[in-house]
Amino acid sequence: MEQILMDNLWVIIGTFLVLLMQGGFILLEAGSTRMKNAGHIAGKTIFTISLGSIIFWAVGWGFIYGDSAGGFIGISEFFFGDASAPDGGLAGSVDFMFQMMFALIALTIAFGGFAERAKLSAYVIFAVLFSALVYPVVAHWVWGDGWLGGLGKQDFAGSTVVHLTGAMAALAATIILKPRIGKYNKDGSSNDLAGHNQVYTALGVLLLWVGWFGFNGASTFEVADAFFGYVLLNTQLAAAAGAIAAMFLIWMMSGKADVPTTLNGALAGLVAITASCGFVAPWAAVIIGIIGGLIVVVSMKIFDRAKIDDPIFALSVHGMAGIWGTLSTGFFAVPALSTEIGWGQAGLFYGGGFTQLGVQTLGVVAGGIYAFVVSFAILFVMNKVMGGLRVTEEEEIMGLDISEHGSYGYPENMSNEKTGA
């Protein structure tokens, strides 16, 4: 019984750490955007995760973990209310709380594509529909009794389920909302709409990094044999390698060790190792992190040249790094942590052939397409019905703090700016 209680305590500690990641996202997004939108970003994050929590309780959990309808979606256990004590595993309420935090992270990632130009009402409606119709379906396929899980897809803590799903929704939003005013010139060149506070951004990344220890570590769901320590080791190594790789690459490309790029490299390493942290050796975690850091730098440049305005770099950090992280187990999964425990096959470099890599690729394609298509359809209909998801040009120029909320996140500074004091 003591072992069961320790397992439950560990997972609930992980729950707190993953919830703390929302604070990291607030600082990251606010610091990466302009001062006139800072209060809006902080407020909408709290409000939308509140909405997401209610929807997850009502239907999200049931769609993920309810009785499966053909491996596509769950159809039971709605309006969760299990108060029973643990019986040889996690208490239902502990498991529920931990899984809810993952759904809320995916939602927050999706909103990166809305930044600095979407109406608050768009956030509200999409939070409800994404939390009910997008995230739970992909999660059921992989972590519920779904068809991808049945094929042995490996996603230890959510490179596909959480990060790629959120990023594909963000991509749909950036396409429909179009770039921010002043981002691109008529000749196709882009302008740097720099964030207002790199210290906020760095602190946000650090909070996310710490929270990731709950994200990945508590996904062991137990403390037996302290395997969570091994998972955390891989997590730390990949994050560090991602930051180093991104910094050196941007330094070589531009002659400057750009701070935001370095920070995104750390996040890319974290996203990449999320799928593989429980399947690979530490040396492979370093390689996975390095490649994640390189991918994020290159993809940021590619998206910018394609005139896809992604203020928070959600598509590069969570999308491209999420794809690489998912595929990485197909190369590096060791038999003792995959085949021998009945979770998929060993990777290509460990004699497993292309089987697991094929399953991982299928998961990326299926999950990514579903999340993008359904999110795009939802946003397209919303855009038509609501007369547009985007604020007016005047409102965007004045900032969402004042246009959507009637006050500034930095009232003293903004008042001085207006009066010239």
C-alpha positions in Angstrom: 0.0 0.0 0.0 2.9 2.3 0.8 4.2 1.9 -2.8 0.7 2.8 -4.2 0.6 5.9 -2.1 4.0 7.0 -3.2 3.1 6.5 -6.8 0.0 8.6 -6.4 2.0 11.3 -4.6 4.6 11.4 -7.3 2.0 11.8 -10.1 0.2 14.6 -8.2 3.5 16.4 -7.7 4.0 16.1 -11.5 0.5 17.5 -11.9 1.5 20.7 -10.0 4.7 21.0 -12.1 2.8 20.7 -15.4 0.2 23.3 -14.2 3.2 25.6 -13.4 4.2 25.4 -17.0 1.3 27.7 -17.8 3.1 30.4 -15.9 6.1 29.7 -18.1 3.9 30.1 -21.2 2.5 33.4 -19.9 6.0 34.8 -19.5 7.3 33.3 -22.7 4.4 34.6 -24.8 4.2 38.0 -23.1 7.9 38.5 -23.4 8.0 37.4 -27.0 5.3 39.9 -28.0 4.8 43.6 -27.6 4.0 45.5 -24.4 0.6 46.6 -25.5 -0.7 43.0 -25.5 0.9 41.7 -22.3 -2.1 41.9 -20.0 -4.3 40.3 -22.6 -1.9 37.3 -23.0 -1.7 36.7 -19.2 -5.5 37.0 -18.7 -6.6 34.9 -21.7 -4.2 32.1 -20.6 -5.9 31.8 -17.2 -9.4 32.1 -18.7 -8.9 29.6 -21.5 -7.3 26.9 -19.2 -10.3 27.4 -17.0 -12.6 26.7 -19.9 -10.4 23.8 -21.0 -10.6 22.3 -17.5 -14.4 22.2 -17.5 -14.6 20.8 -21.0 -12.0 18.1 -20.1 -14.1 17.1 -17.1 -17.3 17.0 -19.0 -16.3 15.2 -22.2 -12.5 15.3 -22.8 -11.6 12.5 -20.4 -14.4 10.3 -21.7 -13.4 10.8 -25.3 -9.9 9.8 -24.5 -10.3 7.0 -22.0 -13.9 5.9 -22.4 -14.9 2.6 -24.1 -13.5 2.8 -27.6 -15.7 3.1 -30.6 -13.6 1.3 -33.2 -10.3 2.7 -31.9 -11.4 6.2 -33.0 -12.9 7.8 -29.9 -14.1 7.0 -26.4 -17.8 7.0 -25.7 -18.2 6.7 -21.9 -17.0 8.1 -18.6 -18.2 11.6 -19.2 -18.6 14.1 -16.3 -15.9 12.4 -14.3 -16.5 11.8 -10.7 -14.5 8.9 -9.4 -13.7 9.3 -5.7 -12.5 5.7 -5.1 -9.2 4.9 -3.4 -6.4 3.5 -5.5 -6.5 -0.3 -6.1 -3.1 -1.4 -7.2 -2.4 1.8 -9.2 -3.3 5.4 -9.5 -6.5 6.7 -8.0 -8.9 7.7 -10.7 -8.9 11.4 -9.6 -5.1 11.5 -9.6 -4.8 10.1 -13.1 -7.6 12.5 -14.3 -5.9 15.6 -12.9 -2.5 14.6 -14.5 -4.1 14.0 -17.9 -6.1 17.2 -17.7 -2.8 19.2 -17.5 -1.7 17.7 -20.8 -4.9 18.8 -22.5 -4.4 22.3 -21.2 -0.8 22.5 -22.5 -1.9 21.5 -25.9 -4.6 24.2 -25.9 -2.1 26.8 -24.8 0.3 25.8 -27.6 -2.5 26.1 -30.1 -3.1 29.7 -29.0 0.4 30.7 -30.0 -1.0 31.0 -33.6 -3.6 33.6 -32.4 -1.1 35.9 -30.7 -1.5 39.7 -31.0 -4.4 39.7 -33.5 -7.4 37.4 -32.4 -10.6 38.5 -30.7 -11.0 37.2 -27.2 -14.3 35.6 -28.3 -12.3 33.5 -30.8 -10.2 32.2 -27.9 -13.3 31.3 -25.9 -15.1 29.3 -28.6 -12.0 27.6 -29.9 -10.9 26.6 -26.4 -14.2 24.7 -26.0 -14.1 23.0 -29.5 -10.4 22.1 -29.5 -10.7 20.6 -26.0 -13.7 18.5 -27.1 -13.1 17.6 -30.7 -9.3 17.9 -31.5 -7.0 17.0 -28.6 -9.1 14.1 -27.2 -9.3 12.2 -30.5 -5.5 12.2 -31.1 -4.9 11.3 -27.4 -7.4 8.4 -27.7 -5.6 7.1 -30.8 -2.3 6.9 -28.9 -2.9 6.8 -25.2 -6.5 5.5 -25.0 -7.6 2.2 -26.5 -7.0 3.6 -30.0 -5.7 2.3 -33.2 -2.3 3.9 -33.1 -1.7 2.6 -29.6 -2.7 -0.8 -30.9 0.1 -0.6 -33.5 2.6 0.1 -30.8 3.1 3.8 -31.3 5.7 5.2 -28.9 4.9 8.6 -27.4 6.1 8.5 -23.8 4.8 12.0 -22.8 3.4 13.6 -25.8 5.6 14.9 -28.7 2.7 13.9 -31.0 -0.3 13.9 -28.7 0.4 17.3 -27.0 2.9 19.3 -29.0 2.2 18.4 -32.6 -1.5 18.5 -32.0 -1.3 22.0 -30.5 1.1 23.2 -33.3 -1.1 22.0 -36.1 -4.0 24.0 -34.6 -1.7 27.0 -34.3 -0.8 26.6 -38.0 -4.5 26.6 -39.0 -4.9 29.8 -36.9 -2.0 31.6 -38.5 -3.3 30.8 -42.0 -6.8 32.0 -41.3 -5.8 35.1 -39.2 -3.0 36.1 -41.6 0.1 38.0 -40.5 0.2 40.9 -38.0 0.1 44.4 -39.3 3.7 45.5 -40.3 5.2 42.0 -40.2 5.7 41.7 -44.0 6.5 44.4 -46.6 5.2 44.5 -50.2 8.5 43.2 -51.5 8.1 40.1 -49.4 10.7 41.0 -46.8 9.8 40.7 -43.2 10.2 43.0 -40.2 11.2 41.9 -36.8 8.3 42.7 -34.4 10.5 42.1 -31.4 9.1 41.0 -28.1 9.3 43.5 -25.3 11.1 41.6 -22.6 13.8 38.9 -23.1 14.1 38.5 -19.4 10.4 37.4 -19.2 11.1 35.0 -22.1 14.1 33.5 -20.5 12.3 33.1 -17.1 9.4 31.5 -19.0 11.6 29.0 -20.6 13.2 28.1 -17.2 9.7 27.6 -15.7 8.8 25.4 -18.6 12.1 23.5 -18.3 11.4 22.8 -14.6 7.8 21.9 -15.3 8.9 19.4 -17.9 10.3 17.3 -15.1 6.7 16.7 -14.1 5.6 16.4 -17.7 8.1 13.7 -18.6 9.1 12.4 -15.2 5.6 11.8 -13.8 4.6 10.0 -17.0 6.3 7.0 -15.5 3.2 6.8 -13.2 5.2 5.2 -10.5 8.3 5.5 -8.3 9.3 1.8 -8.5 13.0 1.4 -9.4 13.2 5.2 -9.6 13.0 5.0 -13.4 11.7 8.6 -13.4 15.3 9.6 -12.6 16.5 8.1 -15.9 13.6 9.9 -17.7 14.7 13.2 -16.1 18.3 12.6 -17.1 17.4 12.2 -20.7 15.1 15.3 -20.5 17.9 17.5 -19.0 20.5 16.3 -21.6 18.2 17.0 -24.6 17.2 20.4 -23.4 20.8 21.4 -22.8 21.9 20.0 -26.1 19.1 21.8 -27.9 20.0 25.2 -26.5 23.7 24.8 -27.3 23.0 23.6 -30.9 20.6 26.4 -31.6 22.9 29.1 -30.2 25.9 28.0 -32.2 24.0 27.6 -35.4 22.4 31.1 -35.3 25.8 32.5 -34.2 27.4 31.0 -37.3 24.5 32.1 -39.6 24.2 35.7 -38.3 27.4 36.5 -36.4 25.3 37.0 -33.2 24.4 34.6 -30.5 20.7 35.5 -30.6 19.0 35.1 -27.2 15.4 34.2 -28.3 16.8 31.6 -30.7 18.9 30.0 -28.0 15.8 29.8 -25.7 13.8 28.2 -28.5 16.6 25.7 -28.9 16.2 24.6 -25.3 12.4 24.2 -25.8 12.9 22.3 -29.0 15.2 19.9 -27.2 12.5 19.4 -24.5 9.8 18.9 -27.1 11.9 16.4 -29.1 12.8 14.3 -26.1 9.2 14.2 -24.8 8.3 11.2 -27.0 11.5 9.3 -26.5 12.6 10.1 -22.9 11.6 6.6 -21.6 12.8 4.7 -24.6 16.4 5.9 -25.5 19.9 5.9 -24.0 21.4 9.2 -22.7 23.8 9.5 -25.6 20.8 9.3 -27.9 19.0 12.0 -25.9 21.9 14.3 -26.6 21.7 13.6 -30.3 17.9 14.1 -30.3 18.3 17.4 -28.5 21.0 18.6 -30.9 19.0 17.8 -33.9 15.9 19.4 -32.3 17.9 22.6 -31.7 19.1 22.7 -35.3 15.7 22.0 -36.7 14.1 24.9 -34.8 16.6 27.4 -36.2 16.1 26.3 -39.8 12.4 26.0 -39.6 11.9 29.4 -38.0 13.7 30.9 -41.1 11.6 28.7 -43.5 8.2 29.7 -42.0 9.2 33.4 -42.0 10.1 33.2 -45.7 6.8 31.5 -46.4 5.1 34.5 -44.7 3.6 32.4 -41.9 3.6 34.8 -39.0 4.2 32.7 -35.9 5.0 35.2 -33.0 5.7 32.5 -30.4 7.4 30.1 -32.9 4.9 27.4 -31.9 5.2 25.7 -35.4 9.0 25.3 -35.1 9.3 24.6 -31.4 6.3 22.3 -30.9 5.5 21.3 -34.5 8.8 20.5 -36.2 10.6 19.4 -33.0 7.5 17.4 -32.1 7.7 15.5 -35.4 11.4 14.9 -35.0 10.9 13.7 -31.4 8.2 11.3 -32.5 10.4 9.8 -35.3 13.4 9.6 -33.0 12.2 6.6 -31.2 12.1 4.8 -34.5 15.8 5.2 -34.7 17.0 5.1 -31.1 14.6 3.0 -29.0 16.5 0.3 -27.1 15.0 -3.2 -26.8 15.0 -3.2 -23.0 12.7 -0.2 -23.0 10.5 -1.1 -25.9 10.3 -4.7 -27.2 11.1 -6.3 -23.9 8.3 -4.5 -22.1 5.7 -4.8 -24.8 5.7 -1.1 -25.9 6.5 -1.2 -29.6 9.7 -2.3 -31.3 13.3 -1.4 -31.0 14.7 1.4 -33.2 16.5 1.0 -36.5 19.9 1.5 -34.8 19.2 -1.3 -32.4 18.3 -4.0 -35.0 14.6 -3.3 -35.0 14.4 -2.5 -38.7 12.0 0.0 -40.1 8.9 -1.3 -38.3 8.8 1.2 -35.4 9.9 4.1 -37.6 7.0 3.3 -39.9 4.5 3.3 -37.0 6.0 6.6 -35.7 5.7 8.2 -39.2 2.1 7.0 -39.5 1.3 8.6 -36.1 2.8 11.9 -37.2 1.0 12.0 -40.5 -2.4 10.8 -39.1 -2.3 12.9 -35.9 -0.9 16.0 -37.7 -3.5 15.9 -40.5 -6.4 15.3 -38.2 -5.4 18.1 -35.9 -4.8 20.6 -38.7 -7.9 19.7 -40.8 -10.4 19.7 -37.9 -8.9 22.9 -36.4 -8.9 24.6 -39.8 -12.5 23.6 -40.3 -13.5 24.9 -36.9 -11.7 28.2 -37.4 -13.0 28.6 -40.9 -16.6 28.2 -39.8 -16.0 30.5 -36.8 -14.5 33.1 -39.1 -17.6 33.1 -41.3 -20.2 33.0 -38.5 -18.5 35.6 -36.3 -17.7 38.0 -39.0 -14.0 37.5 -38.6 -11.7 36.1 -35.9 -9.4 39.1 -36.0 -9.7 42.4 -34.3 -10.0 45.6 -36.4 -6.9 47.3 -37.7 -7.4 50.1 -35.2 -7.7 47.7 -32.3 -4.6 45.8 -33.3 -2.6 49.0 -33.5 -3.7 50.2 -30.1 -3.2 46.7 -28.6 -5.4 44.0 -27.3 -4.9 45.1 -23.6 -7.0 48.2 -24.1 -9.3 47.1 -27.0 -10.3 43.8 -25.5 -10.0 44.4 -21.8 -10.1 48.2 -21.3 -6.9 48.4 -19.4 -3.1 48.0 -19.9 -0.9 45.3 -18.6 1.6 48.0 -17.9 -0.7 50.9 -17.0 1.9 53.4 -15.8 4.2 52.8 -18.8 1.5 52.9 -21.4 0.0 56.1 -19.8 3.4 57.8 -20.0 3.8 56.7 -23.6 0.4 58.2 -24.5 1.0 61.5 -22.7 4.7 61.8 -23.5 5.4 62.1 -19.7 
